């Protein structure tokens, strides 16, 4: 069973007993919604890169996953609501 409601690394450690991480976490969670009962999850993340940001949108419905990435030139990551600096 997949854990769909993880929102950060500390949350993952608490909910997934064998989770492992490597490298710095450069992605910032913008938003996430999920339903365990209906088996779906949607999330939006952003990462600052030279010259702009990369935005990632993920959608999961049961075992099907779709990802979309887009580079937004000139954009910056300021503050994400609810994220500690």
PyMOL commands that set and color helices and strands:
alter all, ss='L'
color gray80, all
select helices_A, chain A and resi 9-15
alter helices_A, ss='H'
color red, helices_A
select strands_A, chain A and resi 28-35+40-49+52-61+64-73
alter strands_A, ss='S'
color yellow, strands_A
deselect
rebuild
show_as cartoon
